[in-house]
Amino acid sequence: MLTHFRMVTIMISELNNEVEEAVVPDMKKSRYEEYLAEREHIMNVTEAKDIVSCMRKLKDPVNVGRLIQKAIEYQEDIMPLVLKRYARPDMMFL
């Protein structure tokens, strides 16, 4: 399963690059500015709790691949937080 997950991650990375090349040049200025701010935030976040927070608040779908890659980098710290959320009956979703 882990091998499959890594393969999917690599494919997501390649797909993310293609999506960025296709979508970013045609973004309206306001969306482009939000996309860049969100992208920079994702790139600079280093705490597991902040990454989980990004997972809950992600706005631009173009940044999904980047966030997934960041989450994988910190997966050992993130997984307990995610599982703890799912263990609570009042938290159906992240």
PyMOL Python script that loads the backbone (N, CA, C, O; Angstrom):
from pymol import cmd

cmd.read_pdbstr("""\
ATOM      1  N   MET A   1       0.815  -1.186   0.000  1.00  0.00           N
ATOM      2  CA  MET A   1       0.000   0.000   0.000  1.00  0.00           C
ATOM      3  C   MET A   1       0.862   1.253   0.000  1.00  0.00           C
ATOM      4  O   MET A   1       0.552   2.214  -0.704  1.00  0.00           O
ATOM      5  N   LEU A   2       1.931   1.258   0.774  1.00  0.00           N
ATOM      6  CA  LEU A   2       2.810   2.416   0.827  1.00  0.00           C
ATOM      7  C   LEU A   2       3.448   2.672  -0.540  1.00  0.00           C
ATOM      8  O   LEU A   2       3.585   3.823  -0.955  1.00  0.00           O
ATOM      9  N   THR A   3       3.833   1.616  -1.232  1.00  0.00           N
ATOM     10  CA  THR A   3       4.398   1.776  -2.565  1.00  0.00           C
ATOM     11  C   THR A   3       3.379   2.410  -3.499  1.00  0.00           C
ATOM     12  O   THR A   3       3.716   3.309  -4.270  1.00  0.00           O
ATOM     13  N   HIS A   4       2.155   1.956  -3.437  1.00  0.00           N
ATOM     14  CA  HIS A   4       1.092   2.533  -4.260  1.00  0.00           C
ATOM     15  C   HIS A   4       0.913   4.016  -3.931  1.00  0.00           C
ATOM     16  O   HIS A   4       0.766   4.848  -4.826  1.00  0.00           O
ATOM     17  N   PHE A   5       0.929   4.325  -2.656  1.00  0.00           N
ATOM     18  CA  PHE A   5       0.749   5.710  -2.232  1.00  0.00           C
ATOM     19  C   PHE A   5       1.879   6.588  -2.762  1.00  0.00           C
ATOM     20  O   PHE A   5       1.633   7.708  -3.211  1.00  0.00           O
ATOM     21  N   ARG A   6       3.101   6.097  -2.716  1.00  0.00           N
ATOM     22  CA  ARG A   6       4.240   6.860  -3.238  1.00  0.00           C
ATOM     23  C   ARG A   6       4.125   7.053  -4.745  1.00  0.00           C
ATOM     24  O   ARG A   6       4.446   8.124  -5.259  1.00  0.00           O
ATOM     25  N   MET A   7       3.672   6.029  -5.453  1.00  0.00           N
ATOM     26  CA  MET A   7       3.485   6.149  -6.901  1.00  0.00           C
ATOM     27  C   MET A   7       2.434   7.211  -7.208  1.00  0.00           C
ATOM     28  O   MET A   7       2.614   8.029  -8.110  1.00  0.00           O
ATOM     29  N   VAL A   8       1.351   7.195  -6.464  1.00  0.00           N
ATOM     30  CA  VAL A   8       0.301   8.189  -6.655  1.00  0.00           C
ATOM     31  C   VAL A   8       0.850   9.581  -6.369  1.00  0.00           C
ATOM     32  O   VAL A   8       0.526  10.539  -7.072  1.00  0.00           O
ATOM     33  N   THR A   9       1.669   9.689  -5.352  1.00  0.00           N
ATOM     34  CA  THR A   9       2.265  10.978  -4.997  1.00  0.00           C
ATOM     35  C   THR A   9       3.131  11.507  -6.128  1.00  0.00           C
ATOM     36  O   THR A   9       3.074  12.693  -6.452  1.00  0.00           O
ATOM     37  N   ILE A  10       3.918  10.653  -6.722  1.00  0.00           N
ATOM     38  CA  ILE A  10       4.755  11.068  -7.847  1.00  0.00           C
ATOM     39  C   ILE A  10       3.873  11.515  -9.009  1.00  0.00           C
ATOM     40  O   ILE A  10       4.151  12.531  -9.645  1.00  0.00           O
ATOM     41  N   MET A  11       2.824  10.769  -9.284  1.00  0.00           N
ATOM     42  CA  MET A  11       1.912  11.145 -10.363  1.00  0.00           C
ATOM     43  C   MET A  11       1.232  12.473 -10.053  1.00  0.00           C
ATOM     44  O   MET A  11       1.037  13.295 -10.949  1.00  0.00           O
ATOM     45  N   ILE A  12       0.872  12.689  -8.793  1.00  0.00           N
ATOM     46  CA  ILE A  12       0.239  13.945  -8.400  1.00  0.00           C
ATOM     47  C   ILE A  12       1.207  15.096  -8.624  1.00  0.00           C
ATOM     48  O   ILE A  12       0.806  16.166  -9.082  1.00  0.00           O
ATOM     49  N   SER A  13       2.460  14.887  -8.308  1.00  0.00           N
ATOM     50  CA  SER A  13       3.471  15.925  -8.506  1.00  0.00           C
ATOM     51  C   SER A  13       3.565  16.303  -9.980  1.00  0.00           C
ATOM     52  O   SER A  13       3.580  17.485 -10.322  1.00  0.00           O
ATOM     53  N   GLU A  14       3.628  15.307 -10.844  1.00  0.00           N
ATOM     54  CA  GLU A  14       3.694  15.567 -12.276  1.00  0.00           C
ATOM     55  C   GLU A  14       2.408  16.232 -12.758  1.00  0.00           C
ATOM     56  O   GLU A  14       2.452  17.174 -13.549  1.00  0.00           O
ATOM     57  N   LEU A  15       1.285  15.750 -12.290  1.00  0.00           N
ATOM     58  CA  LEU A  15       0.006  16.330 -12.669  1.00  0.00           C
ATOM     59  C   LEU A  15      -0.111  17.760 -12.166  1.00  0.00           C
ATOM     60  O   LEU A  15      -0.607  18.634 -12.877  1.00  0.00           O
ATOM     61  N   ASN A  16       0.343  17.998 -10.948  1.00  0.00           N
ATOM     62  CA  ASN A  16       0.293  19.338 -10.380  1.00  0.00           C
ATOM     63  C   ASN A  16       1.086  20.320 -11.244  1.00  0.00           C
ATOM     64  O   ASN A  16       0.634  21.440 -11.482  1.00  0.00           O
ATOM     65  N   ASN A  17       2.259  19.909 -11.711  1.00  0.00           N
ATOM     66  CA  ASN A  17       3.056  20.773 -12.583  1.00  0.00           C
ATOM     67  C   ASN A  17       2.298  21.101 -13.862  1.00  0.00           C
ATOM     68  O   ASN A  17       2.297  22.248 -14.307  1.00  0.00           O
ATOM     69  N   GLU A  18       1.661  20.112 -14.448  1.00  0.00           N
ATOM     70  CA  GLU A  18       0.894  20.337 -15.673  1.00  0.00           C
ATOM     71  C   GLU A  18      -0.305  21.250 -15.424  1.00  0.00           C
ATOM     72  O   GLU A  18      -0.608  22.121 -16.240  1.00  0.00           O
ATOM     73  N   VAL A  19      -0.977  21.050 -14.307  1.00  0.00           N
ATOM     74  CA  VAL A  19      -2.123  21.897 -13.963  1.00  0.00           C
ATOM     75  C   VAL A  19      -1.668  23.338 -13.784  1.00  0.00           C
ATOM     76  O   VAL A  19      -2.300  24.261 -14.297  1.00  0.00           O
ATOM     77  N   GLU A  20      -0.575  23.530 -13.057  1.00  0.00           N
ATOM     78  CA  GLU A  20      -0.063  24.885 -12.857  1.00  0.00           C
ATOM     79  C   GLU A  20       0.270  25.550 -14.186  1.00  0.00           C
ATOM     80  O   GLU A  20      -0.068  26.714 -14.401  1.00  0.00           O
ATOM     81  N   GLU A  21       0.930  24.819 -15.073  1.00  0.00           N
ATOM     82  CA  GLU A  21       1.296  25.378 -16.371  1.00  0.00           C
ATOM     83  C   GLU A  21       0.072  25.754 -17.192  1.00  0.00           C
ATOM     84  O   GLU A  21       0.100  26.725 -17.949  1.00  0.00           O
ATOM     85  N   ALA A  22      -0.996  24.990 -17.043  1.00  0.00           N
ATOM     86  CA  ALA A  22      -2.204  25.239 -17.831  1.00  0.00           C
ATOM     87  C   ALA A  22      -3.113  26.293 -17.209  1.00  0.00           C
ATOM     88  O   ALA A  22      -3.728  27.079 -17.930  1.00  0.00           O
ATOM     89  N   VAL A  23      -3.207  26.322 -15.886  1.00  0.00           N
ATOM     90  CA  VAL A  23      -4.200  27.154 -15.208  1.00  0.00           C
ATOM     91  C   VAL A  23      -3.651  28.508 -14.770  1.00  0.00           C
ATOM     92  O   VAL A  23      -4.302  29.533 -14.970  1.00  0.00           O
ATOM     93  N   VAL A  24      -2.473  28.521 -14.182  1.00  0.00           N
ATOM     94  CA  VAL A  24      -1.947  29.741 -13.572  1.00  0.00           C
ATOM     95  C   VAL A  24      -1.860  30.920 -14.551  1.00  0.00           C
ATOM     96  O   VAL A  24      -2.253  32.026 -14.182  1.00  0.00           O
ATOM     97  N   PRO A  25      -1.368  30.736 -15.768  1.00  0.00           N
ATOM     98  CA  PRO A  25      -1.278  31.897 -16.667  1.00  0.00           C
ATOM     99  C   PRO A  25      -2.622  32.565 -16.987  1.00  0.00           C
ATOM    100  O   PRO A  25      -2.655  33.743 -17.343  1.00  0.00           O
ATOM    101  N   ASP A  26      -3.713  31.831 -16.865  1.00  0.00           N
ATOM    102  CA  ASP A  26      -5.031  32.380 -17.190  1.00  0.00           C
ATOM    103  C   ASP A  26      -5.823  32.843 -15.963  1.00  0.00           C
ATOM    104  O   ASP A  26      -6.985  33.231 -16.088  1.00  0.00           O
ATOM    105  N   MET A  27      -5.205  32.806 -14.788  1.00  0.00           N
ATOM    106  CA  MET A  27      -5.914  33.232 -13.578  1.00  0.00           C
ATOM    107  C   MET A  27      -6.157  34.742 -13.599  1.00  0.00           C
ATOM    108  O   MET A  27      -5.338  35.522 -14.086  1.00  0.00           O
ATOM    109  N   LYS A  28      -7.306  35.120 -13.056  1.00  0.00           N
ATOM    110  CA  LYS A  28      -7.556  36.544 -12.837  1.00  0.00           C
ATOM    111  C   LYS A  28      -6.603  37.022 -11.753  1.00  0.00           C
ATOM    112  O   LYS A  28      -6.134  36.230 -10.936  1.00  0.00           O
ATOM    113  N   LYS A  29      -6.321  38.308 -11.746  1.00  0.00           N
ATOM    114  CA  LYS A  29      -5.333  38.869 -10.824  1.00  0.00           C
ATOM    115  C   LYS A  29      -5.650  38.549  -9.364  1.00  0.00           C
ATOM    116  O   LYS A  29      -4.753  38.169  -8.611  1.00  0.00           O
ATOM    117  N   SER A  30      -6.904  38.697  -8.955  1.00  0.00           N
ATOM    118  CA  SER A  30      -7.259  38.448  -7.553  1.00  0.00           C
ATOM    119  C   SER A  30      -7.036  36.984  -7.169  1.00  0.00           C
ATOM    120  O   SER A  30      -6.513  36.693  -6.093  1.00  0.00           O
ATOM    121  N   ARG A  31      -7.433  36.068  -8.051  1.00  0.00           N
ATOM    122  CA  ARG A  31      -7.212  34.650  -7.754  1.00  0.00           C
ATOM    123  C   ARG A  31      -5.723  34.347  -7.742  1.00  0.00           C
ATOM    124  O   ARG A  31      -5.249  33.592  -6.893  1.00  0.00           O
ATOM    125  N   TYR A  32      -4.982  34.931  -8.678  1.00  0.00           N
ATOM    126  CA  TYR A  32      -3.543  34.686  -8.756  1.00  0.00           C
ATOM    127  C   TYR A  32      -2.854  35.124  -7.466  1.00  0.00           C
ATOM    128  O   TYR A  32      -1.977  34.421  -6.964  1.00  0.00           O
ATOM    129  N   GLU A  33      -3.239  36.267  -6.934  1.00  0.00           N
ATOM    130  CA  GLU A  33      -2.646  36.753  -5.692  1.00  0.00           C
ATOM    131  C   GLU A  33      -2.972  35.829  -4.521  1.00  0.00           C
ATOM    132  O   GLU A  33      -2.108  35.557  -3.688  1.00  0.00           O
ATOM    133  N   GLU A  34      -4.217  35.345  -4.453  1.00  0.00           N
ATOM    134  CA  GLU A  34      -4.598  34.407  -3.399  1.00  0.00           C
ATOM    135  C   GLU A  34      -3.863  33.082  -3.554  1.00  0.00           C
ATOM    136  O   GLU A  34      -3.407  32.495  -2.572  1.00  0.00           O
ATOM    137  N   TYR A  35      -3.753  32.619  -4.791  1.00  0.00           N
ATOM    138  CA  TYR A  35      -3.027  31.382  -5.083  1.00  0.00           C
ATOM    139  C   TYR A  35      -1.578  31.487  -4.612  1.00  0.00           C
ATOM    140  O   TYR A  35      -1.067  30.579  -3.957  1.00  0.00           O
ATOM    141  N   LEU A  36      -0.918  32.595  -4.947  1.00  0.00           N
ATOM    142  CA  LEU A  36       0.482  32.778  -4.557  1.00  0.00           C
ATOM    143  C   LEU A  36       0.640  32.839  -3.038  1.00  0.00           C
ATOM    144  O   LEU A  36       1.560  32.238  -2.484  1.00  0.00           O
ATOM    145  N   ALA A  37      -0.258  33.566  -2.367  1.00  0.00           N
ATOM    146  CA  ALA A  37      -0.184  33.672  -0.903  1.00  0.00           C
ATOM    147  C   ALA A  37      -0.372  32.306  -0.262  1.00  0.00           C
ATOM    148  O   ALA A  37       0.356  31.943   0.661  1.00  0.00           O
ATOM    149  N   GLU A  38      -1.349  31.551  -0.751  1.00  0.00           N
ATOM    150  CA  GLU A  38      -1.607  30.216  -0.210  1.00  0.00           C
ATOM    151  C   GLU A  38      -0.427  29.287  -0.487  1.00  0.00           C
ATOM    152  O   GLU A  38      -0.011  28.526   0.386  1.00  0.00           O
ATOM    153  N   ARG A  39       0.103  29.352  -1.693  1.00  0.00           N
ATOM    154  CA  ARG A  39       1.250  28.525  -2.074  1.00  0.00           C
ATOM    155  C   ARG A  39       2.450  28.819  -1.170  1.00  0.00           C
ATOM    156  O   ARG A  39       3.110  27.900  -0.686  1.00  0.00           O
ATOM    157  N   GLU A  40       2.724  30.098  -0.949  1.00  0.00           N
ATOM    158  CA  GLU A  40       3.843  30.477  -0.089  1.00  0.00           C
ATOM    159  C   GLU A  40       3.618  29.983   1.340  1.00  0.00           C
ATOM    160  O   GLU A  40       4.544  29.490   1.985  1.00  0.00           O
ATOM    161  N   HIS A  41       2.390  30.118   1.825  1.00  0.00           N
ATOM    162  CA  HIS A  41       2.078  29.648   3.178  1.00  0.00           C
ATOM    163  C   HIS A  41       2.325  28.143   3.288  1.00  0.00           C
ATOM    164  O   HIS A  41       2.927  27.681   4.257  1.00  0.00           O
ATOM    165  N   ILE A  42       1.868  27.387   2.309  1.00  0.00           N
ATOM    166  CA  ILE A  42       2.061  25.934   2.322  1.00  0.00           C
ATOM    167  C   ILE A  42       3.549  25.601   2.301  1.00  0.00           C
ATOM    168  O   ILE A  42       3.997  24.713   3.026  1.00  0.00           O
ATOM    169  N   MET A  43       4.304  26.301   1.484  1.00  0.00           N
ATOM    170  CA  MET A  43       5.736  26.021   1.370  1.00  0.00           C
ATOM    171  C   MET A  43       6.488  26.337   2.663  1.00  0.00           C
ATOM    172  O   MET A  43       7.501  25.704   2.961  1.00  0.00           O
ATOM    173  N   ASN A  44       5.999  27.311   3.429  1.00  0.00           N
ATOM    174  CA  ASN A  44       6.710  27.747   4.636  1.00  0.00           C
ATOM    175  C   ASN A  44       6.237  27.086   5.922  1.00  0.00           C
ATOM    176  O   ASN A  44       6.913  27.192   6.945  1.00  0.00           O
ATOM    177  N   VAL A  45       5.110  26.416   5.898  1.00  0.00           N
ATOM    178  CA  VAL A  45       4.584  25.806   7.120  1.00  0.00           C
ATOM    179  C   VAL A  45       5.461  24.615   7.517  1.00  0.00           C
ATOM    180  O   VAL A  45       5.878  23.821   6.675  1.00  0.00           O
ATOM    181  N   THR A  46       5.728  24.515   8.824  1.00  0.00           N
ATOM    182  CA  THR A  46       6.624  23.453   9.304  1.00  0.00           C
ATOM    183  C   THR A  46       6.071  22.688  10.501  1.00  0.00           C
ATOM    184  O   THR A  46       6.710  21.756  10.989  1.00  0.00           O
ATOM    185  N   GLU A  47       4.901  23.069  10.973  1.00  0.00           N
ATOM    186  CA  GLU A  47       4.289  22.398  12.113  1.00  0.00           C
ATOM    187  C   GLU A  47       3.138  21.512  11.634  1.00  0.00           C
ATOM    188  O   GLU A  47       2.336  21.922  10.794  1.00  0.00           O
ATOM    189  N   ALA A  48       3.069  20.318  12.166  1.00  0.00           N
ATOM    190  CA  ALA A  48       2.025  19.371  11.754  1.00  0.00           C
ATOM    191  C   ALA A  48       0.627  19.953  11.946  1.00  0.00           C
ATOM    192  O   ALA A  48      -0.228  19.805  11.073  1.00  0.00           O
ATOM    193  N   LYS A  49       0.387  20.605  13.069  1.00  0.00           N
ATOM    194  CA  LYS A  49      -0.943  21.167  13.330  1.00  0.00           C
ATOM    195  C   LYS A  49      -1.298  22.242  12.304  1.00  0.00           C
ATOM    196  O   LYS A  49      -2.467  22.403  11.952  1.00  0.00           O
ATOM    197  N   ASP A  50      -0.295  22.977  11.825  1.00  0.00           N
ATOM    198  CA  ASP A  50      -0.546  24.004  10.811  1.00  0.00           C
ATOM    199  C   ASP A  50      -0.820  23.386   9.442  1.00  0.00           C
ATOM    200  O   ASP A  50      -1.603  23.921   8.657  1.00  0.00           O
ATOM    201  N   ILE A  51      -0.183  22.277   9.167  1.00  0.00           N
ATOM    202  CA  ILE A  51      -0.442  21.578   7.906  1.00  0.00           C
ATOM    203  C   ILE A  51      -1.863  21.030   7.906  1.00  0.00           C
ATOM    204  O   ILE A  51      -2.573  21.133   6.906  1.00  0.00           O
ATOM    205  N   VAL A  52      -2.276  20.449   9.028  1.00  0.00           N
ATOM    206  CA  VAL A  52      -3.651  19.947   9.139  1.00  0.00           C
ATOM    207  C   VAL A  52      -4.632  21.104   8.985  1.00  0.00           C
ATOM    208  O   VAL A  52      -5.675  20.954   8.349  1.00  0.00           O
ATOM    209  N   SER A  53      -4.309  22.237   9.554  1.00  0.00           N
ATOM    210  CA  SER A  53      -5.158  23.426   9.406  1.00  0.00           C
ATOM    211  C   SER A  53      -5.263  23.828   7.936  1.00  0.00           C
ATOM    212  O   SER A  53      -6.343  24.182   7.464  1.00  0.00           O
ATOM    213  N   CYS A  54      -4.157  23.774   7.222  1.00  0.00           N
ATOM    214  CA  CYS A  54      -4.176  24.069   5.778  1.00  0.00           C
ATOM    215  C   CYS A  54      -5.080  23.085   5.043  1.00  0.00           C
ATOM    216  O   CYS A  54      -5.790  23.458   4.109  1.00  0.00           O
ATOM    217  N   MET A  55      -5.048  21.833   5.471  1.00  0.00           N
ATOM    218  CA  MET A  55      -5.876  20.817   4.835  1.00  0.00           C
ATOM    219  C   MET A  55      -7.352  21.165   4.980  1.00  0.00           C
ATOM    220  O   MET A  55      -8.159  20.861   4.101  1.00  0.00           O
ATOM    221  N   ARG A  56      -7.696  21.798   6.083  1.00  0.00           N
ATOM    222  CA  ARG A  56      -9.093  22.168   6.334  1.00  0.00           C
ATOM    223  C   ARG A  56      -9.482  23.444   5.612  1.00  0.00           C
ATOM    224  O   ARG A  56     -10.657  23.647   5.306  1.00  0.00           O
ATOM    225  N   LYS A  57      -8.510  24.312   5.334  1.00  0.00           N
ATOM    226  CA  LYS A  57      -8.819  25.647   4.835  1.00  0.00           C
ATOM    227  C   LYS A  57      -8.367  25.902   3.399  1.00  0.00           C
ATOM    228  O   LYS A  57      -8.516  27.019   2.905  1.00  0.00           O
ATOM    229  N   LEU A  58      -7.832  24.919   2.734  1.00  0.00           N
ATOM    230  CA  LEU A  58      -7.322  25.094   1.375  1.00  0.00           C
ATOM    231  C   LEU A  58      -8.396  25.679   0.469  1.00  0.00           C
ATOM    232  O   LEU A  58      -9.516  25.170   0.419  1.00  0.00           O
ATOM    233  N   LYS A  59      -8.059  26.740  -0.243  1.00  0.00           N
ATOM    234  CA  LYS A  59      -9.024  27.411  -1.103  1.00  0.00           C
ATOM    235  C   LYS A  59      -8.798  27.129  -2.580  1.00  0.00           C
ATOM    236  O   LYS A  59      -9.749  26.863  -3.314  1.00  0.00           O
ATOM    237  N   ASP A  60      -7.559  27.184  -3.017  1.00  0.00           N
ATOM    238  CA  ASP A  60      -7.297  27.038  -4.447  1.00  0.00           C
ATOM    239  C   ASP A  60      -6.914  25.602  -4.779  1.00  0.00           C
ATOM    240  O   ASP A  60      -5.928  25.085  -4.253  1.00  0.00           O
ATOM    241  N   PRO A  61      -7.681  24.960  -5.642  1.00  0.00           N
ATOM    242  CA  PRO A  61      -7.398  23.558  -5.974  1.00  0.00           C
ATOM    243  C   PRO A  61      -6.040  23.342  -6.633  1.00  0.00           C
ATOM    244  O   PRO A  61      -5.524  22.224  -6.623  1.00  0.00           O
ATOM    245  N   VAL A  62      -5.461  24.378  -7.197  1.00  0.00           N
ATOM    246  CA  VAL A  62      -4.147  24.239  -7.822  1.00  0.00           C
ATOM    247  C   VAL A  62      -3.081  23.938  -6.761  1.00  0.00           C
ATOM    248  O   VAL A  62      -2.035  23.374  -7.081  1.00  0.00           O
ATOM    249  N   ASN A  63      -3.335  24.305  -5.526  1.00  0.00           N
ATOM    250  CA  ASN A  63      -2.367  24.074  -4.449  1.00  0.00           C
ATOM    251  C   ASN A  63      -2.519  22.714  -3.766  1.00  0.00           C
ATOM    252  O   ASN A  63      -1.750  22.401  -2.858  1.00  0.00           O
ATOM    253  N   VAL A  64      -3.473  21.918  -4.173  1.00  0.00           N
ATOM    254  CA  VAL A  64      -3.717  20.624  -3.524  1.00  0.00           C
ATOM    255  C   VAL A  64      -2.491  19.712  -3.590  1.00  0.00           C
ATOM    256  O   VAL A  64      -2.089  19.134  -2.580  1.00  0.00           O
ATOM    257  N   GLY A  65      -1.908  19.588  -4.759  1.00  0.00           N
ATOM    258  CA  GLY A  65      -0.735  18.718  -4.911  1.00  0.00           C
ATOM    259  C   GLY A  65       0.410  19.131  -4.014  1.00  0.00           C
ATOM    260  O   GLY A  65       1.076  18.286  -3.416  1.00  0.00           O
ATOM    261  N   ARG A  66       0.641  20.431  -3.920  1.00  0.00           N
ATOM    262  CA  ARG A  66       1.706  20.956  -3.067  1.00  0.00           C
ATOM    263  C   ARG A  66       1.422  20.624  -1.599  1.00  0.00           C
ATOM    264  O   ARG A  66       2.323  20.246  -0.850  1.00  0.00           O
ATOM    265  N   LEU A  67       0.164  20.771  -1.205  1.00  0.00           N
ATOM    266  CA  LEU A  67      -0.209  20.472   0.173  1.00  0.00           C
ATOM    267  C   LEU A  67      -0.068  18.975   0.468  1.00  0.00           C
ATOM    268  O   LEU A  67       0.370  18.598   1.555  1.00  0.00           O
ATOM    269  N   ILE A  68      -0.431  18.139  -0.476  1.00  0.00           N
ATOM    270  CA  ILE A  68      -0.270  16.688  -0.299  1.00  0.00           C
ATOM    271  C   ILE A  68       1.201  16.341  -0.111  1.00  0.00           C
ATOM    272  O   ILE A  68       1.553  15.546   0.761  1.00  0.00           O
ATOM    273  N   GLN A  69       2.051  16.938  -0.928  1.00  0.00           N
ATOM    274  CA  GLN A  69       3.481  16.680  -0.791  1.00  0.00           C
ATOM    275  C   GLN A  69       4.003  17.127   0.575  1.00  0.00           C
ATOM    276  O   GLN A  69       4.813  16.434   1.190  1.00  0.00           O
ATOM    277  N   LYS A  70       3.545  18.268   1.040  1.00  0.00           N
ATOM    278  CA  LYS A  70       3.950  18.767   2.359  1.00  0.00           C
ATOM    279  C   LYS A  70       3.462  17.812   3.453  1.00  0.00           C
ATOM    280  O   LYS A  70       4.197  17.509   4.393  1.00  0.00           O
ATOM    281  N   ALA A  71       2.233  17.346   3.325  1.00  0.00           N
ATOM    282  CA  ALA A  71       1.682  16.420   4.318  1.00  0.00           C
ATOM    283  C   ALA A  71       2.476  15.115   4.349  1.00  0.00           C
ATOM    284  O   ALA A  71       2.676  14.540   5.419  1.00  0.00           O
ATOM    285  N   ILE A  72       2.923  14.653   3.209  1.00  0.00           N
ATOM    286  CA  ILE A  72       3.715  13.422   3.173  1.00  0.00           C
ATOM    287  C   ILE A  72       5.063  13.631   3.859  1.00  0.00           C
ATOM    288  O   ILE A  72       5.563  12.729   4.532  1.00  0.00           O
ATOM    289  N   GLU A  73       5.648  14.808   3.693  1.00  0.00           N
ATOM    290  CA  GLU A  73       6.914  15.104   4.358  1.00  0.00           C
ATOM    291  C   GLU A  73       6.781  14.998   5.882  1.00  0.00           C
ATOM    292  O   GLU A  73       7.714  14.584   6.570  1.00  0.00           O
ATOM    293  N   TYR A  74       5.622  15.375   6.390  1.00  0.00           N
ATOM    294  CA  TYR A  74       5.394  15.409   7.831  1.00  0.00           C
ATOM    295  C   TYR A  74       4.398  14.335   8.281  1.00  0.00           C
ATOM    296  O   TYR A  74       3.753  14.481   9.319  1.00  0.00           O
ATOM    297  N   GLN A  75       4.275  13.267   7.506  1.00  0.00           N
ATOM    298  CA  GLN A  75       3.217  12.289   7.751  1.00  0.00           C
ATOM    299  C   GLN A  75       3.257  11.661   9.139  1.00  0.00           C
ATOM    300  O   GLN A  75       2.206  11.380   9.714  1.00  0.00           O
ATOM    301  N   GLU A  76       4.429  11.440   9.679  1.00  0.00           N
ATOM    302  CA  GLU A  76       4.496  10.805  11.006  1.00  0.00           C
ATOM    303  C   GLU A  76       3.943  11.709  12.094  1.00  0.00           C
ATOM    304  O   GLU A  76       3.428  11.221  13.100  1.00  0.00           O
ATOM    305  N   ASP A  77       4.041  13.004  11.909  1.00  0.00           N
ATOM    306  CA  ASP A  77       3.492  13.955  12.876  1.00  0.00           C
ATOM    307  C   ASP A  77       2.025  14.276  12.594  1.00  0.00           C
ATOM    308  O   ASP A  77       1.261  14.582  13.509  1.00  0.00           O
ATOM    309  N   ILE A  78       1.647  14.204  11.339  1.00  0.00           N
ATOM    310  CA  ILE A  78       0.284  14.567  10.934  1.00  0.00           C
ATOM    311  C   ILE A  78      -0.712  13.452  11.222  1.00  0.00           C
ATOM    312  O   ILE A  78      -1.826  13.721  11.674  1.00  0.00           O
ATOM    313  N   MET A  79      -0.334  12.227  10.973  1.00  0.00           N
ATOM    314  CA  MET A  79      -1.282  11.120  11.100  1.00  0.00           C
ATOM    315  C   MET A  79      -1.938  11.036  12.473  1.00  0.00           C
ATOM    316  O   MET A  79      -3.152  10.839  12.535  1.00  0.00           O
ATOM    317  N   PRO A  80      -1.206  11.174  13.575  1.00  0.00           N
ATOM    318  CA  PRO A  80      -1.890  11.125  14.876  1.00  0.00           C
ATOM    319  C   PRO A  80      -2.944  12.232  15.017  1.00  0.00           C
ATOM    320  O   PRO A  80      -4.002  12.012  15.608  1.00  0.00           O
ATOM    321  N   LEU A  81      -2.654  13.412  14.478  1.00  0.00           N
ATOM    322  CA  LEU A  81      -3.617  14.519  14.557  1.00  0.00           C
ATOM    323  C   LEU A  81      -4.872  14.221  13.740  1.00  0.00           C
ATOM    324  O   LEU A  81      -5.990  14.479  14.184  1.00  0.00           O
ATOM    325  N   VAL A  82      -4.674  13.681  12.553  1.00  0.00           N
ATOM    326  CA  VAL A  82      -5.810  13.344  11.685  1.00  0.00           C
ATOM    327  C   VAL A  82      -6.631  12.222  12.306  1.00  0.00           C
ATOM    328  O   VAL A  82      -7.859  12.297  12.345  1.00  0.00           O
ATOM    329  N   LEU A  83      -5.966  11.195  12.786  1.00  0.00           N
ATOM    330  CA  LEU A  83      -6.683  10.078  13.404  1.00  0.00           C
ATOM    331  C   LEU A  83      -7.432  10.517  14.654  1.00  0.00           C
ATOM    332  O   LEU A  83      -8.533  10.038  14.924  1.00  0.00           O
ATOM    333  N   LYS A  84      -6.839  11.419  15.408  1.00  0.00           N
ATOM    334  CA  LYS A  84      -7.509  11.936  16.598  1.00  0.00           C
ATOM    335  C   LYS A  84      -8.798  12.658  16.206  1.00  0.00           C
ATOM    336  O   LYS A  84      -9.814  12.526  16.889  1.00  0.00           O
ATOM    337  N   ARG A  85      -8.761  13.407  15.127  1.00  0.00           N
ATOM    338  CA  ARG A  85      -9.969  14.098  14.644  1.00  0.00           C
ATOM    339  C   ARG A  85     -11.044  13.099  14.239  1.00  0.00           C
ATOM    340  O   ARG A  85     -12.216  13.260  14.578  1.00  0.00           O
ATOM    341  N   TYR A  86     -10.633  12.065  13.510  1.00  0.00           N
ATOM    342  CA  TYR A  86     -11.609  11.075  13.055  1.00  0.00           C
ATOM    343  C   TYR A  86     -12.164  10.228  14.194  1.00  0.00           C
ATOM    344  O   TYR A  86     -13.238   9.640  14.065  1.00  0.00           O
ATOM    345  N   ALA A  87     -11.455  10.165  15.286  1.00  0.00           N
ATOM    346  CA  ALA A  87     -11.918   9.361  16.424  1.00  0.00           C
ATOM    347  C   ALA A  87     -13.041  10.077  17.177  1.00  0.00           C
ATOM    348  O   ALA A  87     -13.786   9.449  17.931  1.00  0.00           O
ATOM    349  N   ARG A  88     -13.160  11.385  16.973  1.00  0.00           N
ATOM    350  CA  ARG A  88     -14.213  12.134  17.656  1.00  0.00           C
ATOM    351  C   ARG A  88     -15.527  12.033  16.864  1.00  0.00           C
ATOM    352  O   ARG A  88     -15.541  12.273  15.656  1.00  0.00           O
ATOM    353  N   PRO A  89     -16.611  11.684  17.528  1.00  0.00           N
ATOM    354  CA  PRO A  89     -17.887  11.514  16.814  1.00  0.00           C
ATOM    355  C   PRO A  89     -18.423  12.820  16.219  1.00  0.00           C
ATOM    356  O   PRO A  89     -19.190  12.786  15.257  1.00  0.00           O
ATOM    357  N   ASP A  90     -18.035  13.955  16.772  1.00  0.00           N
ATOM    358  CA  ASP A  90     -18.539  15.228  16.249  1.00  0.00           C
ATOM    359  C   ASP A  90     -17.700  15.774  15.106  1.00  0.00           C
ATOM    360  O   ASP A  90     -18.031  16.820  14.547  1.00  0.00           O
ATOM    361  N   MET A  91     -16.623  15.089  14.749  1.00  0.00           N
ATOM    362  CA  MET A  91     -15.748  15.541  13.668  1.00  0.00           C
ATOM    363  C   MET A  91     -15.796  14.539  12.513  1.00  0.00           C
ATOM    364  O   MET A  91     -14.935  13.667  12.397  1.00  0.00           O
ATOM    365  N   MET A  92     -16.788  14.674  11.685  1.00  0.00           N
ATOM    366  CA  MET A  92     -16.918  13.766  10.550  1.00  0.00           C
ATOM    367  C   MET A  92     -15.862  14.029   9.486  1.00  0.00           C
ATOM    368  O   MET A  92     -15.431  13.110   8.790  1.00  0.00           O
ATOM    369  N   PHE A  93     -15.450  15.276   9.364  1.00  0.00           N
ATOM    370  CA  PHE A  93     -14.494  15.664   8.334  1.00  0.00           C
ATOM    371  C   PHE A  93     -13.363  16.426   8.976  1.00  0.00           C
ATOM    372  O   PHE A  93     -13.486  16.944  10.086  1.00  0.00           O
ATOM    373  N   LEU A  94     -12.235  16.486   8.243  1.00  0.00           N
ATOM    374  CA  LEU A  94     -11.110  17.293   8.715  1.00  0.00           C
ATOM    375  C   LEU A  94     -11.597  18.701   8.804  1.00  0.00           C
ATOM    376  O   LEU A  94     -10.839  19.595   9.181  1.00  0.00           O
TER     377      LEU A  94
END
""", "prot")
cmd.dss("prot")
cmd.show_as("cartoon", "prot")
cmd.util.cbc("prot")
cmd.orient("prot")
